[in-house]
Amino acid sequence: MSAINDSTPAPRTPRERARAQTTADIVRLGREHLAVHGAAALSLRAVARDLGVVSSAVYRYVQNRDELLTLLLIDAYGELGDEVDDAVARVAETDYAGRFQALGRAVRDWAVREPARYALLFGSPVPGYRAPAERTTGPGTRVIRSLTAIVDAAWRAGALRSGPVPAAGAHAPAVPPLLAGDLAAIREELGLAIPDGLLARGALVWTSLFGAISFEIFGQYGEGTFVAKDALFEHHLQVLAGIAGLE
C-alpha cells in the first residue's frame, strides 16, 4: 500500500511521527468509507467516529472533506503509479511492446482490485470538489508519463513503426495544423523526441486504454456481453500496441 507522497519531508520528531500516523489512519479509514459510500458521501465526521475521536480532533489533521479527498487522490495516484512502474521495470528495456502491455495490465489489475479508488481518479467529478492542480497534477500524470516514455524510447532506438497504422491503410489522416502547437507543448514538457503523428497517435492509445478499463470497471459493456474479459483486454492491448507503432 502506497504511503502518501505530498512533497512533504519525512517526519523526524515523535510529535511529527504521531501526526503522520494519525493522518495515515484517517486516509486508511477514508479509503474504507470511499469503498462503501462513494466519494460524494464521504464524511469527516464518520471517519472521526471510526477513528474513535470527536470530529473537532480530526480537523486538526485534515481541514475538511475536500482536503480528505485530495489526500485520497494523492494516495491512489501514488499506489497506481508505483504498481505501474514496478510492472514495467520487470520487462526488458528493449521490449517496448511488452513494457506497454505490462503498463496496461497493471492499470487494469489495480482498477479491478480498487474500483472505488479508480472511480475517484477517473470517474465522474465529485460535486463541489475541485482537485488542487499544484498537488495532484504530478501524481496524476505518472502513468501517462510512463507510457510516453516507452513510446519515446522506442522512437529514439529506431524501433517504432512510423508509417500508417495497418488498419488505417495507406491513407492515414495527417495531423491537423491546429494541433501542432498542443503537440509541441507536450513534447517540450515531457522532453520527448517523437514527431507529431506518433504523439497524436499516442494520445489515442492513452485514451483508448483507459476507456477500455473504464468500460469494464463501470459496467458499460452490459451484463453478460463479454464473459471473457481477460481475453478481450489482452486483444485490446495488442491492437493498441500496434496503433502506437510498437513492434
TORDRENTOR-484783 format. One record per atom (N, C-alpha, C): x, y, z; residue number from 0; atom name. Coordinates in steps of 0.02 Angstrom, whole numbers. Example, Ala and Ser with C-alpha at 12.3 -4.5 7.8 and 13.67 -1.06 7.14 Angstrom:
residues 2
PT       u       v       w   nr  atom
PT     660    -284     390    0     N
PT     615    -225     390    0    CA
PT     660    -165     390    0     C
PT     642    -112     354    1     N
PT     684     -53     357    1    CA
PT     645       2     394    1     C
This chain:
residues 247
PT       u       v       w   nr  atom
PT      42     -59       0    0     N
PT       0       0       0    0    CA
PT      44      62       0    0     C
PT      27     110     -43    1     N
PT      69     168     -52    1    CA
PT      60     218       4    1     C
PT     116     243      28    2     N
PT     114     298      76    2    CA
PT     100     362      37    2     C
PT      68     411      69    3     N
PT      52     473      36    3    CA
PT     116     511      21    3     C
PT     124     533     -40    4     N
PT     181     573     -60    4    CA
PT     155     640     -81    4     C
PT     158     689     -36    5     N
PT     131     755     -49    5    CA
PT     186     807     -45    5     C
PT     247     787     -65    6     N
PT     305     832     -65    6    CA
PT     320     861       4    6     C
PT     307     823      56    7     N
PT     323     844     123    7    CA
PT     380     802     150    7     C
PT     424     831     192    8     N
PT     481     793     218    8    CA
PT     458     738     265    8     C
PT     498     686     271    9     N
PT     482     631     317    9    CA
PT     482     656     389    9     C
PT     433     633     430   10     N
PT     430     656     500   10    CA
PT     491     632     538   10     C
PT     518     676     580   11     N
PT     579     658     617   11    CA
PT     568     656     693   11     C
PT     529     702     719   12     N
PT     518     704     791   12    CA
PT     461     658     810   12     C
PT     456     636     873   13     N
PT     400     595     894   13    CA
PT     332     627     879   13     C
PT     328     692     889   14     N
PT     265     726     876   14    CA
PT     248     724     801   14     C
PT     298     735     759   15     N
PT     286     732     687   15    CA
PT     267     662     665   15     C
PT     299     612     695   16     N
PT     282     543     678   16    CA
PT     212     525     699   16     C
PT     192     549     758   17     N
PT     124     536     782   17    CA
PT      72     569     737   17     C
PT      88     630     716   18     N
PT      42     665     671   18    CA
PT      37     629     603   18     C
PT      94     607     578   19     N
PT      94     571     514   19    CA
PT      54     506     519   19     C
PT      61     471     576   20     N
PT      24     409     585   20    CA
PT     -51     421     589   20     C
PT     -71     474     625   21     N
PT    -142     489     630   21    CA
PT    -170     508     561   21     C
PT    -133     547     523   22     N
PT    -155     565     456   22    CA
PT    -162     503     412   22     C
PT    -113     457     418   23     N
PT    -116     394     380   23    CA
PT    -178     354     400   23     C
PT    -195     353     465   24     N
PT    -254     317     488   24    CA
PT    -317     348     460   24     C
PT    -319     415     456   25     N
PT    -377     449     428   25    CA
PT    -385     431     355   25     C
PT    -329     430     318   26     N
PT    -332     412     247   26    CA
PT    -354     340     239   26     C
PT    -329     295     281   27     N
PT    -348     224     277   27    CA
PT    -424     217     288   27     C
PT    -450     251     339   28     N
PT    -522     248     350   28    CA
PT    -560     282     294   28     C
PT    -531     335     266   29     N
PT    -563     368     209   29    CA
PT    -569     321     150   29     C
PT    -518     279     138   30     N
PT    -522     230      85   30    CA
PT    -578     180      97   30     C
PT    -585     159     160   31     N
PT    -638     112     177   31    CA
PT    -707     143     166   31     C
PT    -715     205     187   32     N
PT    -780     239     177   32    CA
PT    -793     251     103   32     C
PT    -740     267      66   33     N
PT    -748     277      -6   33    CA
PT    -774     214     -39   33     C
PT    -748     157     -20   34     N
PT    -769      94     -50   34    CA
PT    -842      77     -34   34     C
PT    -865      97      24   35     N
PT    -933      81      45   35    CA
PT    -984     133      23   35     C
PT    -967     197      31   36     N
PT   -1015     250      21   36    CA
PT   -1005     292     -42   36     C
PT    -946     288     -71   37     N
PT    -932     329    -130   37    CA
PT    -905     398    -110   37     C
PT    -873     431    -158   38     N
PT    -840     494    -145   38    CA
PT    -888     549    -125   38     C
PT    -946     552    -157   39     N
PT    -993     607    -143   39    CA
PT   -1020     605     -72   39     C
PT   -1022     546     -42   40     N
PT   -1049     539      26   40    CA
PT    -994     536      79   40     C
PT    -933     550      60   41     N
PT    -878     548     107   41    CA
PT    -889     599     163   41     C
PT    -878     578     225   42     N
PT    -892     621     283   42    CA
PT    -834     616     333   42     C
PT    -806     675     350   43     N
PT    -754     676     401   43    CA
PT    -781     657     469   43     C
PT    -843     675     483   44     N
PT    -873     656     547   44    CA
PT    -876     580     555   44     C
PT    -895     546     501   45     N
PT    -899     473     503   45    CA
PT    -830     443     511   45     C
PT    -780     473     478   46     N
PT    -711     449     485   46    CA
PT    -688     458     557   46     C
PT    -705     516     587   47     N
PT    -686     529     657   47    CA
PT    -718     478     704   47     C
PT    -780     461     690   48     N
PT    -814     412     732   48    CA
PT    -779     345     730   48     C
PT    -759     323     671   49     N
PT    -724     260     665   49    CA
PT    -653     263     694   49     C
PT    -625     323     694   50     N
PT    -558     332     723   50    CA
PT    -562     335     799   50     C
PT    -622     345     826   51     N
PT    -632     347     898   51    CA
PT    -617     414     929   51     C
PT    -624     468     890   52     N
PT    -612     535     916   52    CA
PT    -670     580     896   52     C
PT    -675     637     929   53     N
PT    -726     686     911   53    CA
PT    -706     719     845   53     C
PT    -755     744     808   54     N
PT    -740     772     742   54    CA
PT    -692     831     745   54     C
PT    -696     870     798   55     N
PT    -651     927     804   55    CA
PT    -578     906     807   55     C
PT    -565     846     834   56     N
PT    -496     821     837   56    CA
PT    -470     805     767   56     C
PT    -513     778     724   57     N
PT    -492     760     656   57    CA
PT    -474     823     617   57     C
PT    -510     878     629   58     N
PT    -497     939     591   58    CA
PT    -428     968     605   58     C
PT    -395     946     657   59     N
PT    -326     968     669   59    CA
PT    -278     935     620   59     C
PT    -299     880     590   60     N
PT    -257     844     543   60    CA
PT    -279     853     470   60     C
PT    -344     853     460   61     N
PT    -373     861     393   61    CA
PT    -427     915     399   61     C
PT    -419     968     362   62     N
PT    -461    1027     372   62    CA
PT    -535    1016     357   62     C
PT    -548     978     304   63     N
PT    -618     970     283   63    CA
PT    -623     910     235   63     C
PT    -682     899     210   64     N
PT    -693     843     164   64    CA
PT    -651     849     101   64     C
PT    -644     911      75   65     N
PT    -605     921      14   65    CA
PT    -532     902      25   65     C
PT    -506     919      83   66     N
PT    -437     901      98   66    CA
PT    -429     825     102   66     C
PT    -479     791     130   67     N
PT    -476     718     132   67    CA
PT    -479     689      61   67     C
PT    -521     717      19   68     N
PT    -524     693     -50   68    CA
PT    -457     703     -85   68     C
PT    -425     759     -72   69     N
PT    -360     772    -102   69    CA
PT    -308     720     -79   69     C
PT    -308     706     -14   70     N
PT    -262     656      12   70    CA
PT    -276     587     -18   70     C
PT    -340     571     -27   71     N
PT    -358     507     -57   71    CA
PT    -337     504    -130   71     C
PT    -343     559    -166   72     N
PT    -320     562    -235   72    CA
PT    -245     549    -239   72     C
PT    -207     586    -199   73     N
PT    -134     579    -200   73    CA
PT    -113     508    -181   73     C
PT    -147     480    -131   74     N
PT    -132     412    -110   74    CA
PT    -146     362    -166   74     C
PT    -203     369    -199   75     N
PT    -221     322    -252   75    CA
PT    -176     329    -313   75     C
PT    -164     391    -333   76     N
PT    -118     402    -390   76    CA
PT     -49     373    -374   76     C
PT     -27     382    -313   77     N
PT      39     356    -294   77    CA
PT      42     281    -297   77     C
PT      -9     248    -270   78     N
PT      -9     174    -271   78    CA
PT     -13     148    -343   78     C
PT     -56     178    -383   79     N
PT     -62     157    -453   79    CA
PT       4     168    -490   79     C
PT      34     226    -480   80     N
PT      98     240    -513   80    CA
PT     152     192    -492   80     C
PT     155     175    -428   81     N
PT     205     127    -404   81    CA
PT     195      59    -437   81     C
PT     134      36    -441   82     N
PT     121     -30    -470   82    CA
PT     137     -31    -544   82     C
PT     122      23    -579   83     N
PT     139      28    -650   83    CA
PT     215      27    -659   83     C
PT     249      67    -620   84     N
PT     323      70    -626   84    CA
PT     354       1    -612   84     C
PT     329     -33    -561   85     N
PT     356     -99    -544   85    CA
PT     344    -149    -600   85     C
PT     284    -147    -630   86     N
PT     268    -193    -684   86    CA
PT     311    -181    -745   86     C
PT     319    -118    -763   87     N
PT     359    -101    -822   87    CA
PT     432    -119    -811   87     C
PT     457    -108    -751   88     N
PT     528    -122    -736   88    CA
PT     545    -196    -740   88     C
PT     495    -239    -736   89     N
PT     508    -311    -739   89    CA
PT     515    -336    -811   89     C
PT     504    -292    -860   90     N
PT     510    -311    -931   90    CA
PT     574    -280    -959   90     C
PT     607    -316   -1003   91     N
PT     669    -291   -1033   91    CA
PT     660    -223   -1064   91     C
PT     709    -180   -1057   92     N
PT     704    -111   -1081   92    CA
PT     692    -107   -1156   92     C
PT     716    -156   -1194   93     N
PT     708    -154   -1267   93    CA
PT     644    -189   -1291   93     C
PT     606    -217   -1245   94     N
PT     542    -248   -1263   94    CA
PT     487    -196   -1254   94     C
PT     482    -151   -1302   95     N
PT     439     -93   -1295   95    CA
PT     365    -112   -1294   95     C
PT     345    -158   -1337   96     N
PT     276    -181   -1336   96    CA
PT     260    -216   -1271   96     C
PT     308    -257   -1246   97     N
PT     298    -292   -1183   97    CA
PT     292    -244   -1125   97     C
PT     331    -190   -1126   98     N
PT     327    -141   -1072   98    CA
PT     260    -104   -1073   98     C
PT     237     -88   -1134   99     N
PT     172     -56   -1140   99    CA
PT     116    -102   -1114   99     C
PT     119    -165   -1133  100     N
PT      68    -212   -1111  100    CA
PT      71    -223   -1036  100     C
PT     131    -223   -1008  101     N
PT     138    -229    -935  101    CA
PT     106    -169    -900  101     C
PT     116    -110    -929  102     N
PT      84     -50    -902  102    CA
PT       9     -56    -903  102     C
PT     -19     -76    -960  103     N
PT     -91     -83    -966  103    CA
PT    -120    -133    -917  103     C
PT     -87    -190    -911  104     N
PT    -111    -242    -865  104    CA
PT    -109    -217    -792  104     C
PT     -56    -180    -775  105     N
PT     -50    -154    -707  105    CA
PT    -106    -106    -690  105     C
PT    -124     -63    -738  106     N
PT    -179     -16    -726  106    CA
PT    -244     -53    -717  106     C
PT    -256    -102    -762  107     N
PT    -319    -140    -757  107    CA
PT    -322    -180    -692  107     C
PT    -267    -213    -674  108     N
PT    -267    -253    -613  108    CA
PT    -283    -209    -552  108     C
PT    -252    -151    -550  109     N
PT    -265    -105    -493  109    CA
PT    -338     -82    -494  109     C
PT    -364     -67    -552  110     N
PT    -433     -43    -558  110    CA
PT    -483     -97    -536  110     C
PT    -471    -159    -556  111     N
PT    -515    -214    -537  111    CA
PT    -513    -224    -461  111     C
PT    -454    -217    -432  112     N
PT    -446    -227    -360  112    CA
PT    -471    -167    -320  112     C
PT    -468    -107    -349  113     N
PT    -485     -46    -314  113    CA
PT    -536      -5    -355  113     C
PT    -596     -32    -367  114     N
PT    -643       3    -411  114    CA
PT    -665      71    -384  114     C
PT    -673      78    -319  115     N
PT    -695     142    -291  115    CA
PT    -641     195    -298  115     C
PT    -578     175    -288  116     N
PT    -524     223    -295  116    CA
PT    -512     240    -369  116     C
PT    -520     190    -413  117     N
PT    -516     204    -484  117    CA
PT    -570     254    -504  117     C
PT    -630     245    -477  118     N
PT    -685     291    -493  118    CA
PT    -670     361    -468  118     C
PT    -637     366    -411  119     N
PT    -619     432    -385  119    CA
PT    -571     467    -433  119     C
PT    -524     429    -462  120     N
PT    -475     458    -507  120    CA
PT    -503     471    -577  120     C
PT    -543     425    -603  121     N
PT    -561     427    -674  121    CA
PT    -636     425    -687  121     C
PT    -676     428    -634  122     N
PT    -748     428    -643  122    CA
PT    -777     498    -644  122     C
PT    -840     504    -628  123     N
PT    -874     569    -628  123    CA
PT    -845     614    -574  123     C
PT    -839     679    -588  124     N
PT    -814     726    -537  124    CA
PT    -859     726    -475  124     C
PT    -828     736    -417  125     N
PT    -865     741    -355  125    CA
PT    -898     810    -351  125     C
PT    -963     814    -343  126     N
PT    -997     879    -341  126    CA
PT    -966     925    -288  126     C
PT    -950     986    -309  127     N
PT    -924    1036    -262  127    CA
PT    -850    1031    -247  127     C
PT    -816     982    -277  128     N
PT    -744     973    -263  128    CA
PT    -703     987    -325  128     C
PT    -649    1025    -315  129     N
PT    -602    1037    -370  129    CA
PT    -532    1019    -345  129     C
PT    -501     971    -376  130     N
PT    -435     948    -354  130    CA
PT    -383    1003    -365  130     C
PT    -342    1017    -314  131     N
PT    -290    1069    -322  131    CA
PT    -235    1044    -369  131     C
PT    -228    1077    -426  132     N
PT    -181    1055    -477  132    CA
PT    -109    1052    -452  132     C
PT     -91    1099    -408  133     N
PT     -22    1102    -385  133    CA
PT      -4    1041    -343  133     C
PT     -53    1004    -318  134     N
PT     -39     946    -277  134    CA
PT     -55     881    -312  134     C
PT     -98     882    -362  135     N
PT    -121     819    -392  135    CA
PT     -97     808    -463  135     C
PT     -74     860    -498  136     N
PT     -53     850    -567  136    CA
PT       8     804    -572  136     C
PT      57     814    -529  137     N
PT     117     771    -531  137    CA
PT     100     698    -520  137     C
PT      68     681    -463  138     N
PT      48     611    -453  138    CA
PT       1     585    -507  138     C
PT     -43     629    -531  139     N
PT     -94     607    -579  139    CA
PT     -69     595    -649  139     C
PT      -9     618    -665  140     N
PT      17     608    -733  140    CA
PT      72     555    -736  140     C
PT      82     519    -682  141     N
PT     136     469    -681  141    CA
PT     126     415    -735  141     C
PT      65     391    -743  142     N
PT      53     336    -790  142    CA
PT      63     360    -862  142     C
PT      35     418    -879  143     N
PT      43     441    -948  143    CA
PT     116     458    -962  143     C
PT     152     482    -911  144     N
PT     223     494    -922  144    CA
PT     261     428    -934  144     C
PT     241     376    -898  145     N
PT     272     311    -909  145    CA
PT     257     285    -979  145     C
PT     195     295   -1001  146     N
PT     175     271   -1067  146    CA
PT     214     308   -1122  146     C
PT     216     375   -1117  147     N
PT     252     413   -1168  147    CA
PT     327     398   -1167  147     C
PT     354     383   -1108  148     N
PT     425     367   -1103  148    CA
PT     440     302   -1141  148     C
PT     394     254   -1139  149     N
PT     404     191   -1175  149    CA
PT     404     204   -1250  149     C
PT     354     242   -1274  150     N
PT     350     256   -1345  150    CA
PT     409     298   -1368  150     C
PT     429     347   -1328  151     N
PT     485     390   -1347  151    CA
PT     550     351   -1350  151     C
PT     560     305   -1302  152     N
PT     620     264   -1302  152    CA
PT     623     221   -1364  152     C
PT     565     194   -1385  153     N
PT     563     154   -1445  153    CA
PT     580     196   -1507  153     C
PT     556     257   -1508  154     N
PT     571     302   -1564  154    CA
PT     646     317   -1567  154     C
PT     675     335   -1510  155     N
PT     746     352   -1508  155    CA
PT     789     292   -1528  155     C
PT     765     232   -1514  156     N
PT     803     172   -1531  156    CA
PT     791     148   -1602  156     C
PT     748     183   -1639  157     N
PT     733     163   -1707  157    CA
PT     689     101   -1710  157     C
PT     652      88   -1656  158     N
PT     611      28   -1653  158    CA
PT     537      42   -1657  158     C
PT     520     104   -1676  159     N
PT     449     123   -1679  159    CA
PT     428     129   -1752  159     C
PT     375      95   -1769  160     N
PT     349     100   -1837  160    CA
PT     314     166   -1846  160     C
PT     338     208   -1892  161     N
PT     310     275   -1900  161    CA
PT     262     280   -1958  161     C
PT     255     226   -1997  162     N
PT     210     227   -2054  162    CA
PT     137     221   -2033  162     C
PT      92     215   -2082  163     N
PT      20     210   -2067  163    CA
PT       5     150   -2024  163     C
PT     -45     157   -1982  164     N
PT     -70     100   -1943  164    CA
PT    -100      51   -1992  164     C
PT     -84     -14   -1986  165     N
PT    -110     -63   -2034  165    CA
PT    -185     -58   -2046  165     C
PT    -223     -48   -1993  166     N
PT    -296     -45   -2000  166    CA
PT    -318      17   -2038  166     C
PT    -275      69   -2038  167     N
PT    -294     131   -2071  167    CA
PT    -276     131   -2145  167     C
PT    -237      82   -2167  168     N
PT    -218      79   -2236  168    CA
PT    -165     131   -2254  168     C
PT    -157     143   -2319  169     N
PT    -104     187   -2343  169    CA
PT    -123     261   -2336  169     C
PT    -184     275   -2317  170     N
PT    -207     345   -2316  170    CA
PT    -225     365   -2244  170     C
PT    -178     354   -2199  171     N
PT    -188     376   -2130  171    CA
PT    -194     452   -2129  171     C
PT    -240     480   -2091  172     N
PT    -250     553   -2091  172    CA
PT    -190     591   -2064  172     C
PT    -177     647   -2094  173     N
PT    -123     690   -2071  173    CA
PT    -144     726   -2007  173     C
PT     -95     746   -1968  174     N
PT    -110     784   -1907  174    CA
PT    -132     854   -1926  174     C
PT    -189     878   -1901  175     N
PT    -212     946   -1918  175    CA
PT    -162     998   -1896  175     C
PT    -149    1049   -1936  176     N
PT    -101    1101   -1917  176    CA
PT    -119    1135   -1851  176     C
PT    -183    1142   -1837  177     N
PT    -204    1175   -1775  177    CA
PT    -182    1136   -1713  177     C
PT    -167    1072   -1722  178     N
PT    -147    1029   -1666  178    CA
PT     -72    1035   -1651  178     C
PT     -34    1062   -1697  179     N
PT      39    1063   -1691  179    CA
PT      63    1099   -1628  179     C
PT      30    1154   -1611  180     N
PT      51    1191   -1552  180    CA
PT      43    1151   -1488  180     C
PT     -14    1116   -1483  181     N
PT     -25    1074   -1424  181    CA
PT      27    1019   -1419  181     C
PT      41     987   -1475  182     N
PT      89     932   -1476  182    CA
PT     159     956   -1460  182     C
PT     176    1015   -1485  183     N
PT     242    1043   -1470  183    CA
PT     250    1057   -1396  183     C
PT     196    1083   -1365  184     N
PT     199    1098   -1293  184    CA
PT     207    1034   -1252  184     C
PT     171     981   -1271  185     N
PT     177     917   -1237  185    CA
PT     247     889   -1245  185     C
PT     272     893   -1305  186     N
PT     339     866   -1319  186    CA
PT     392     902   -1277  186     C
PT     385     968   -1271  187     N
PT     433    1006   -1232  187    CA
PT     427     991   -1157  187     C
PT     365     988   -1133  188     N
PT     354     975   -1062  188    CA
PT     381     907   -1040  188     C
PT     372     857   -1083  189     N
PT     392     789   -1065  189    CA
PT     461     770   -1091  189     C
PT     493     815   -1128  190     N
PT     559     800   -1154  190    CA
PT     559     745   -1205  190     C
PT     511     745   -1251  191     N
PT     503     691   -1299  191    CA
PT     535     708   -1366  191     C
PT     550     656   -1404  192     N
PT     579     665   -1471  192    CA
PT     530     643   -1526  192     C
PT     478     608   -1509  193     N
PT     432     580   -1560  193    CA
PT     397     635   -1598  193     C
PT     386     625   -1663  194     N
PT     355     676   -1705  194    CA
PT     279     681   -1693  194     C
PT     250     732   -1724  195     N
PT     179     747   -1712  195    CA
PT     133     687   -1724  195     C
PT     142     653   -1780  196     N
PT      96     599   -1797  196    CA
PT      95     544   -1745  196     C
PT     153     526   -1720  197     N
PT     157     473   -1670  197    CA
PT     134     498   -1602  197     C
PT     145     562   -1587  198     N
PT     123     589   -1524  198    CA
PT      47     593   -1522  198     C
PT      17     613   -1576  199     N
PT     -57     614   -1580  199    CA
PT     -85     544   -1576  199     C
PT     -51     497   -1608  200     N
PT     -72     427   -1605  200    CA
PT     -66     401   -1533  200     C
PT     -15     424   -1497  201     N
PT      -7     404   -1427  201    CA
PT     -64     428   -1384  201     C
PT     -91     488   -1399  202     N
PT    -149     512   -1362  202    CA
PT    -209     466   -1371  202     C
PT    -217     440   -1432  203     N
PT    -271     393   -1446  203    CA
PT    -260     329   -1406  203     C
PT    -198     305   -1403  204     N
PT    -183     245   -1365  204    CA
PT    -198     255   -1291  204     C
PT    -178     312   -1264  205     N
PT    -190     329   -1194  205    CA
PT    -264     329   -1177  205     C
PT    -303     366   -1216  206     N
PT    -375     370   -1201  206    CA
PT    -411     304   -1214  206     C
PT    -388     267   -1263  207     N
PT    -419     202   -1278  207    CA
PT    -405     152   -1222  207     C
PT    -344     153   -1196  208     N
PT    -326     108   -1141  208    CA
PT    -371     120   -1081  208     C
PT    -376     183   -1060  209     N
PT    -417     198   -1002  209    CA
PT    -491     192   -1017  209     C
PT    -510     204   -1079  210     N
PT    -580     193   -1098  210    CA
PT    -600     120   -1092  210     C
PT    -556      75   -1114  211     N
PT    -571       4   -1109  211    CA
PT    -577     -18   -1036  211     C
PT    -531       7    -994  212     N
PT    -534     -10    -923  212    CA
PT    -596      19    -890  212     C
PT    -612      81    -906  213     N
PT    -670     113    -876  213    CA
PT    -735      78    -897  213     C
PT    -740      57    -959  214     N
PT    -800      21    -981  214    CA
PT    -809     -42    -939  214     C
PT    -754     -76    -925  215     N
PT    -759    -138    -885  215    CA
PT    -776    -122    -812  215     C
PT    -741     -75    -782  216     N
PT    -750     -60    -711  216    CA
PT    -819     -32    -697  216     C
PT    -844      10    -742  217     N
PT    -909      43    -731  217    CA
PT    -967       5    -762  217     C
PT    -954     -56    -787  218     N
PT   -1008     -98    -813  218    CA
PT   -1041     -72    -876  218     C
PT   -1003     -36    -917  219     N
PT   -1032      -5    -977  219    CA
PT   -1042     -53   -1035  219     C
PT   -1011    -111   -1032  220     N
PT   -1021    -160   -1086  220    CA
PT   -1090    -191   -1083  220     C
PT   -1119    -192   -1024  221     N
PT   -1182    -226   -1014  221    CA
PT   -1170    -296    -987  221     C
PT   -1213    -318    -943  222     N
PT   -1205    -383    -910  222    CA
PT   -1205    -440    -960  222     C
PT   -1153    -481    -957  223     N
PT   -1151    -541    -999  223    CA
PT   -1128    -529   -1070  223     C
PT   -1114    -467   -1090  224     N
PT   -1092    -454   -1159  224    CA
PT   -1024    -486   -1172  224     C
PT    -978    -477   -1126  225     N
PT    -912    -507   -1132  225    CA
PT    -898    -547   -1069  225     C
PT    -901    -613   -1076  226     N
PT    -884    -657   -1021  226    CA
PT    -808    -663   -1015  226     C
PT    -775    -666   -1072  227     N
PT    -702    -674   -1074  227    CA
PT    -668    -605   -1071  227     C
PT    -676    -571   -1015  228     N
PT    -650    -503   -1009  228    CA
PT    -574    -500   -1014  228     C
PT    -539    -551    -986  229     N
PT    -466    -552    -990  229    CA
PT    -443    -556   -1062  229     C
PT    -475    -600   -1100  230     N
PT    -456    -609   -1170  230    CA
PT    -471    -546   -1210  230     C
PT    -527    -514   -1196  231     N
PT    -544    -452   -1231  231    CA
PT    -491    -399   -1217  231     C
PT    -471    -392   -1154  232     N
PT    -423    -340   -1137  232    CA
PT    -355    -354   -1168  232     C
PT    -334    -417   -1169  233     N
PT    -271    -435   -1200  233    CA
PT    -272    -419   -1275  233     C
PT    -329    -431   -1306  234     N
PT    -335    -414   -1377  234    CA
PT    -330    -338   -1386  234     C
PT    -363    -300   -1342  235     N
PT    -359    -227   -1346  235    CA
PT    -286    -204   -1339  235     C
PT    -250    -234   -1292  236     N
PT    -180    -213   -1282  236    CA
PT    -138    -225   -1345  236     C
PT    -149    -282   -1378  237     N
PT    -111    -296   -1439  237    CA
PT    -128    -247   -1494  237     C
PT    -191    -231   -1500  238     N
PT    -212    -182   -1551  238    CA
PT    -182    -113   -1536  238     C
PT    -186     -93   -1474  239     N
PT    -160     -27   -1455  239    CA
PT     -85     -23   -1463  239     C
PT     -49     -77   -1448  240     N
PT      23     -78   -1460  240    CA
PT      38     -67   -1534  240     C
PT      -3     -97   -1577  241     N
PT       5     -88   -1648  241    CA
PT      -9     -16   -1670  241     C
PT     -61      14   -1642  242     N
PT     -77      83   -1658  242    CA
PT     -20     129   -1637  242     C
PT      10     115   -1580  243     N
PT      66     156   -1556  243    CA
PT     128     147   -1598  243     C
PT     129      94   -1639  244     N
PT     188      81   -1680  244    CA
PT     239      37   -1647  244     C
PT     221       7   -1590  245     N
PT     267     -35   -1553  245    CA
PT     269    -105   -1583  245     C
PT     329    -128   -1595  246     N
PT     337    -195   -1627  246    CA
PT     340    -249   -1573  246     C
